[in-house]
Amino acid sequence: MESHECDVAVIGAGLAGLSAARELESSGYSVAVLEARDRVGGRLLNHPIAGTDEIVEVGGQWVGPTQTEVLALADELGLERYPTWTRGENLVDWNGRMVRYKGSIPKINPAILADVAQAQARLERLAKKVDPERPWAARKARQWDSRTFASWISANTATKGAATLMEIATEAVWAAEPADLSLLHVLFYVSAAGSFENLIGTEGGAQQDRIVGGTQLLATRLADRLEGPLLLDHPVHQVDHGERGAVVHAGGIGWHVEARAVVVAIPPTLTSRIRWRPALPAQRDQLVQRMPQGTVAKCMAVYERPFWRDQGLSGQALSVAGPTRIMFDNSPPDGSRGVLLGFLEGDAARELGEWEPAARQAAVLDGFGRVFGPEARRPLEYIEKLWADEEWTRGCYGCYMPPGTWTSHGRWLSRPIGPIHWAGAETATVWAGYMDGAVRSGRRAAREVAGLIA
């Protein structure tokens, strides 16, 4: 078919777009979903473990207990959860010294730990003063938005060790460096998640549980329940919009969807690849010019078995030396294979992302070996995903705001423009940047559209 008519066209078949489509269809509206990739899921992607029926996720994977919308969706779709493996002792590779510990607090210099604790408490006090619905309206918004998180860390930690731990935590949450981020953006994120501990924690935090069968099942099962067309390999290249609705041009020449409204559910920075007729307001375009994606490579080594468990280790580790500074046991629930997961984030991902794959793999496995012993250097299989290389993503975990962006342009992040409405994890005000936020954003955009075209 060369054209299609519907009430709403949804651009993007990630969790946000699919959640919007499902919500709209449940309210009686006809929907067409357009996806540039040859699959659904966006930044969710399962990858098979060779020689098994198991998978690992090379995209988003964890859910936490306060992420109620995505947990409810998983239940609705019949998906079970299992806890991230935490049994045993954790490891810290701290300036050449390997330290084993249990719980969430590593056994390093108490002065460093106290320094981190006071900085985290101060950060959370500031975050409570930021309304995630309107971060630009905070009393000190201009002041906070004019400085980097790096400058705040420098001013609010007394020890080099505490500053290093805050830097590693920053990389783990945003896949960016503290110098990249506006302090106001960090406060917004903390406020949207409920606490900084929620962002970085495993038990009780954002990394607590995994989905049996992989998180991409959230997307595939949502897609299976849609009634209208879901068109893969249909990148949108132009949207004509006006008072009567929009014409969305995608795929081949002459192919289009006529709709009364459009939900755009792709990373904000990618919306600038679409030609808008008429052009979007300058403020909206200026916003997305200032919203880069984080840089991360997700790296996994697969072994015959999770050998570190025999040594009483949990598989969770922190390494100051890197290149993967945060590591997890990412084995399938039955332990039929052992999987170590490490992240290259921020500057490490930017640098090693330019290396030849063999050299990058060697560096990652060398880091695993330094922490978990020589057996970690000899996996059965090595799996990695460089999300900045993905044509229709260009980075992960999501977009972030450098200094000055929230107060100058942030009002335009989710503001509708005529028949055009915006979704995506970055537009969420609860659990922004996470799967839960993506689901919430899609449902919020669907409610906006329903109010417009009812």
TORBA-931394 format. One line per field, with one value per residue (C-alpha): x, y, z; residue number from 1. Coordinates in Angstrom, 2 decimals. Example, Ala and Ser with C-alpha at 12.3 -4.5 7.8 and 13.67 -1.06 7.14 Angstrom:
X 12.30_13.67
Y -4.50_-1.06
Z 7.80_7.14
pos 1_2
//
This chain:
X 0.00_1.19_-0.86_-2.75_-5.26_-5.67_-6.38_-2.80_0.58_3.25_6.89_9.08_8.37_10.29_8.55_7.30_5.80_4.24_2.80_1.25_-0.20_-1.66_-3.20_-4.74_-6.18_-7.64_-9.45_-10.91_-8.55_-6.97_-3.16_-0.29_3.21_6.24_9.66_12.97_14.54_13.68_12.55_10.66_12.18_14.36_17.05_15.83_17.49_17.90_20.95_21.19_23.91_25.57_24.73_21.87_18.25_19.18_19.71_21.46_20.21_22.60_20.31_18.26_17.72_17.02_13.85_13.55_10.81_9.68_9.34_5.69_4.50_6.96_6.48_2.71_3.22_5.44_2.75_0.06_2.14_2.75_6.48_8.24_11.18_14.23_16.73_20.12_22.67_24.06_24.98_28.59_31.17_31.64_35.03_36.68_39.82_41.01_44.29_45.89_44.47_41.67_39.12_36.31_33.20_29.53_26.62_26.60_29.52_33.06_35.83_38.00_39.24_36.42_37.18_36.42_33.16_32.10_32.97_30.81_27.94_27.87_28.07_25.23_23.09_23.72_22.82_19.55_18.64_19.10_17.13_14.10_13.96_13.52_10.07_10.71_7.62_9.22_12.94_13.54_11.22_13.33_14.38_18.07_17.55_19.70_22.51_22.44_22.08_25.09_27.57_28.67_28.25_32.05_32.42_29.85_31.69_34.96_33.40_31.52_34.08_37.19_39.00_40.16_38.69_35.20_35.40_36.42_33.48_31.07_32.59_32.09_28.49_27.90_29.22_27.05_23.82_24.30_27.07_28.68_31.27_30.45_31.85_29.23_26.23_24.40_24.01_20.32_19.99_21.49_19.09_16.16_17.17_17.56_14.20_12.51_13.93_13.19_16.81_20.38_20.50_17.58_19.63_22.81_21.50_20.97_18.79_16.00_17.36_17.16_19.31_17.35_15.57_15.64_12.91_12.84_13.41_14.79_13.33_12.77_9.79_8.09_8.16_7.42_4.44_3.10_3.48_1.63_-1.38_-1.70_-4.61_-3.36_-0.38_3.14_5.47_9.13_11.91_9.93_12.17_10.22_11.89_9.26_6.17_3.77_1.57_-1.17_-4.54_-6.19_-3.51_-0.38_0.99_3.89_6.23_8.20_9.87_9.76_8.94_5.29_4.49_2.73_0.30_-2.45_-3.33_-5.16_-2.22_1.34_3.22_7.00_8.69_12.36_15.38_15.08_18.34_17.11_14.01_16.26_16.76_13.12_12.11_9.20_6.90_6.42_9.64_9.26_9.64_13.24_13.25_12.34_15.12_17.59_16.66_17.40_20.67_21.69_20.63_23.47_23.17_25.34_28.15_28.21_29.39_27.82_30.38_29.80_31.98_30.27_31.79_30.93_29.73_29.77_33.11_33.40_30.50_32.67_35.07_32.28_32.02_28.85_30.27_29.64_32.77_34.02_37.37_39.01_41.46_38.84_38.32_35.03_34.57_31.28_30.75_27.89_27.06_24.73_24.24_20.88_18.56_19.45_23.21_23.59_26.27_28.35_28.18_30.23_28.94_31.00_30.26_32.47_30.93_31.61_35.21_36.17_33.45_34.41_38.06_37.70_34.81_37.40_39.57_39.53_37.09_39.85_41.83_38.75_37.81_41.32_41.22_37.85_38.89_42.16_40.13_37.88_40.98_42.57_39.44_38.23_41.41_42.95_39.92_37.98_40.32_39.22_35.48_33.54_32.01_32.38_29.38_29.35_27.06_28.26_25.07_26.65_27.24_23.53_22.06_18.67_19.97_23.41_24.06_22.68_21.43_19.62_19.99_21.28_21.29_24.56_24.70_22.20_19.82_17.08_16.58_16.87_15.04_13.71_10.08_9.96_10.90_7.36_5.32_2.92_3.28_-0.06_-0.90_2.61_3.16_6.40_7.13_10.25_12.08_13.79_10.43_9.32_9.09_9.16_12.10_13.32_15.65_14.50_12.06_9.53_9.81_9.37_6.10_4.86_5.77_3.91_0.77_1.02_1.33_-1.64_-3.76_-2.73_-3.70_-7.01_-7.84_-7.01_-8.94_-11.83
Y 0.00_3.52_5.25_4.54_6.55_6.35_8.45_8.44_7.66_6.55_6.98_4.43_0.89_0.98_0.69_4.27_4.07_0.65_1.75_4.80_2.70_0.15_2.86_4.59_1.39_0.50_3.85_3.06_4.96_3.52_3.55_2.86_2.34_3.18_1.79_2.41_-0.85_-4.36_-5.20_-3.80_-2.86_0.17_0.09_-3.32_-6.21_-9.88_-11.79_-15.61_-17.40_-19.79_-23.47_-22.80_-21.70_-18.80_-15.12_-12.07_-8.54_-6.26_-3.31_-2.31_-5.17_-4.31_-3.34_-2.09_-2.30_1.33_1.11_0.26_0.90_-1.42_-4.05_-3.92_-4.21_-7.26_-8.88_-8.05_-9.64_-12.78_-12.19_-13.43_-11.83_-13.14_-11.31_-10.12_-12.52_-10.98_-14.01_-14.05_-11.34_-8.35_-7.14_-3.74_-3.29_-0.21_1.30_-2.10_-3.68_-6.27_-6.03_-8.52_-7.39_-8.18_-5.79_-2.44_-0.73_-1.66_-2.07_0.81_3.85_4.88_8.53_8.02_6.24_8.98_11.58_9.81_9.45_13.16_14.12_11.76_13.08_16.66_15.78_14.20_17.23_19.45_17.06_17.36_21.03_20.13_19.31_16.79_18.12_21.59_21.47_24.88_26.41_25.49_28.55_27.97_26.43_28.98_28.62_24.81_24.73_26.99_24.49_20.98_18.04_17.76_21.18_20.23_16.99_18.87_21.38_18.78_16.02_16.27_13.16_12.02_8.57_9.97_12.04_8.90_6.91_9.72_9.79_6.03_6.33_9.12_7.01_4.09_6.12_8.47_6.82_10.26_12.11_14.49_17.35_16.61_17.04_20.02_19.80_20.60_17.61_15.35_16.76_16.23_12.59_11.94_13.56_11.55_8.28_9.09_9.03_8.66_5.28_4.13_4.93_3.11_0.34_-3.36_-4.78_-2.24_-0.18_0.05_-3.05_-5.43_-7.77_-9.13_-10.40_-14.12_-14.44_-10.91_-7.42_-7.35_-9.61_-6.54_-5.00_-8.10_-9.08_-5.53_-5.48_-8.79_-7.23_-4.28_-4.28_-1.73_-1.99_-2.10_-1.28_-2.22_-0.91_2.32_5.20_8.44_11.15_13.90_15.03_17.59_18.97_21.52_22.17_19.13_16.65_15.32_13.36_11.12_10.11_6.92_4.07_4.27_7.22_8.14_6.05_7.97_7.82_10.40_10.88_13.27_13.29_11.97_10.55_10.79_8.17_8.23_9.77_13.58_14.07_11.81_13.93_16.46_13.91_14.28_17.11_18.99_21.05_23.69_23.77_23.20_26.22_27.30_26.60_22.95_22.57_24.35_21.91_18.73_20.23_20.31_16.76_14.33_10.61_8.87_6.59_2.99_-0.43_-3.40_-6.21_-9.81_-12.89_-16.30_-19.26_-22.94_-22.12_-19.18_-20.23_-17.17_-18.48_-21.42_-18.85_-17.29_-14.27_-12.56_-11.46_-7.82_-5.71_-2.16_-1.40_1.99_0.90_-0.24_-0.21_-1.76_-0.11_-1.77_-5.54_-7.96_-11.66_-11.73_-15.50_-16.99_-17.87_-21.56_-20.91_-23.10_-20.70_-18.17_-14.61_-11.67_-8.25_-5.09_-1.61_0.77_4.15_7.79_8.49_4.80_3.99_6.95_5.90_2.12_2.52_3.64_0.56_-2.54_-5.11_-7.61_-5.01_-3.84_-7.42_-8.09_-4.99_-5.95_-9.56_-8.39_-6.30_-9.26_-11.38_-8.87_-8.92_-12.54_-14.42_-15.97_-18.14_-14.96_-14.30_-17.51_-17.28_-19.55_-16.49_-12.72_-10.46_-6.68_-3.91_-0.38_1.62_4.76_2.77_1.99_4.08_4.51_5.03_6.71_6.18_4.99_4.88_8.03_11.75_14.08_17.83_19.79_23.06_25.72_23.41_22.86_26.52_27.84_25.14_22.44_23.62_22.26_18.69_17.31_20.34_19.38_21.28_21.26_17.59_16.43_14.89_13.65_10.43_8.49_7.75_11.16_12.93_11.07_12.81_9.59_7.27_9.42_7.52_4.06_1.48_2.53_6.12_5.01_3.24_6.25_8.66_6.65_6.53_10.24_11.10_8.85_10.72_14.04_12.86_11.46_14.81_16.53_14.35_13.11
Z 0.00_-0.75_1.93_5.10_7.13_10.89_13.95_15.25_13.71_16.20_15.21_16.97_18.17_21.42_24.78_24.67_21.18_21.74_25.10_23.44_20.63_23.03_25.21_22.22_20.75_24.14_24.01_20.59_18.29_15.14_15.17_12.77_14.18_12.02_12.94_11.17_12.35_11.22_14.77_17.73_21.06_20.36_23.04_24.24_22.43_23.31_22.09_22.09_24.04_21.60_22.08_24.52_24.58_26.85_26.05_27.37_26.88_25.03_25.77_28.81_31.23_34.87_36.72_40.29_42.93_42.63_38.83_39.17_35.61_33.87_36.58_36.07_32.32_32.77_34.93_32.38_29.62_31.67_32.16_35.28_37.07_38.86_41.08_39.94_41.43_44.62_46.73_47.86_48.30_46.03_44.83_44.63_42.55_44.41_43.24_42.70_45.88_45.61_48.44_49.15_51.02_51.57_51.30_49.55_51.31_50.22_52.80_51.78_53.68_56.11_55.47_51.77_52.54_54.95_52.34_49.73_52.18_53.00_49.32_48.44_51.32_50.21_46.62_47.68_49.81_46.76_44.54_46.83_45.84_42.14_40.78_37.98_36.20_36.00_36.86_35.29_37.91_40.95_42.96_42.20_38.78_36.94_39.43_39.32_35.55_35.06_36.53_35.71_38.01_37.96_39.57_42.21_43.02_43.33_45.74_47.80_48.32_50.44_49.23_45.81_46.47_47.06_43.88_41.96_43.32_42.42_38.92_38.49_39.70_37.19_34.34_35.45_35.41_32.44_30.35_30.40_32.46_35.34_33.24_30.55_32.83_34.20_37.98_37.48_35.18_37.85_40.46_38.08_37.55_41.27_41.97_39.20_40.60_44.25_45.41_44.23_45.94_43.80_40.70_41.70_43.96_43.21_45.99_46.40_43.50_39.72_39.20_41.45_39.00_35.46_33.14_32.39_28.64_28.33_28.35_24.59_25.32_26.79_23.32_21.25_23.37_23.35_19.56_19.24_20.96_18.58_16.15_13.62_11.27_12.67_9.82_10.22_7.97_7.59_8.71_8.83_6.78_6.64_8.54_7.10_9.87_10.34_11.98_10.39_11.40_9.75_6.83_7.83_5.00_5.59_3.77_-0.01_-2.24_-2.12_0.95_3.72_6.63_7.06_10.73_13.00_15.42_15.71_18.69_18.23_20.43_19.39_21.15_21.05_19.17_16.34_15.76_14.02_11.19_10.23_7.92_9.48_7.24_8.47_10.50_14.21_16.52_16.88_20.61_20.04_17.47_19.74_22.51_20.57_19.31_22.99_23.98_23.16_23.76_26.31_25.11_26.31_25.18_26.89_27.04_28.13_28.41_28.44_30.29_30.73_34.24_36.70_38.17_40.46_42.55_43.60_45.06_47.13_44.83_43.66_40.31_41.23_41.12_40.90_39.30_39.45_36.76_34.26_31.38_32.57_35.95_36.93_36.58_37.27_37.19_34.20_34.01_32.95_35.85_35.88_35.87_32.76_31.56_33.43_32.09_33.30_32.27_32.16_30.85_28.94_29.72_29.00_28.04_28.14_25.59_23.44_23.36_23.07_20.65_18.09_18.61_16.46_17.90_18.74_20.68_22.56_23.45_24.70_26.93_28.41_29.06_30.58_33.02_33.84_34.39_36.73_38.91_38.65_37.79_34.65_33.89_33.09_30.15_28.39_27.62_25.30_23.67_23.79_23.13_22.89_21.70_20.93_20.95_19.50_16.31_15.94_13.12_14.77_18.32_18.20_21.90_25.22_27.85_26.82_26.16_28.86_29.43_29.45_31.40_30.38_28.53_31.10_31.97_28.41_26.44_28.77_28.58_25.03_25.88_25.96_24.87_22.02_18.75_16.94_16.28_17.26_20.70_22.25_24.11_25.06_28.28_28.19_28.42_31.56_34.93_36.97_36.33_33.44_31.12_32.24_30.88_33.48_32.29_28.68_29.52_31.49_28.69_26.06_28.17_28.95_25.23_24.47_27.01_25.48_22.00_23.20_24.72_21.42_18.98_21.14
pos 1_2_3_4_5_6_7_8_9_10_11_12_13_14_15_16_17_18_19_20_21_22_23_24_25_26_27_28_29_30_31_32_33_34_35_36_37_38_39_40_41_42_43_44_45_46_47_48_49_50_51_52_53_54_55_56_57_58_59_60_61_62_63_64_65_66_67_68_69_70_71_72_73_74_75_76_77_78_79_80_81_82_83_84_85_86_87_88_89_90_91_92_93_94_95_96_97_98_99_100_101_102_103_104_105_106_107_108_109_110_111_112_113_114_115_116_117_118_119_120_121_122_123_124_125_126_127_128_129_130_131_132_133_134_135_136_137_138_139_140_141_142_143_144_145_146_147_148_149_150_151_152_153_154_155_156_157_158_159_160_161_162_163_164_165_166_167_168_169_170_171_172_173_174_175_176_177_178_179_180_181_182_183_184_185_186_187_188_189_190_191_192_193_194_195_196_197_198_199_200_201_202_203_204_205_206_207_208_209_210_211_212_213_214_215_216_217_218_219_220_221_222_223_224_225_226_227_228_229_230_231_232_233_234_235_236_237_238_239_240_241_242_243_244_245_246_247_248_249_250_251_252_253_254_255_256_257_258_259_260_261_262_263_264_265_266_267_268_269_270_271_272_273_274_275_276_277_278_279_280_281_282_283_284_285_286_287_288_289_290_291_292_293_294_295_296_297_298_299_300_301_302_303_304_305_306_307_308_309_310_311_312_313_314_315_316_317_318_319_320_321_322_323_324_325_326_327_328_329_330_331_332_333_334_335_336_337_338_339_340_341_342_343_344_345_346_347_348_349_350_351_352_353_354_355_356_357_358_359_360_361_362_363_364_365_366_367_368_369_370_371_372_373_374_375_376_377_378_379_380_381_382_383_384_385_386_387_388_389_390_391_392_393_394_395_396_397_398_399_400_401_402_403_404_405_406_407_408_409_410_411_412_413_414_415_416_417_418_419_420_421_422_423_424_425_426_427_428_429_430_431_432_433_434_435_436_437_438_439_440_441_442_443_444_445_446_447_448_449_450_451_452_453_454
//
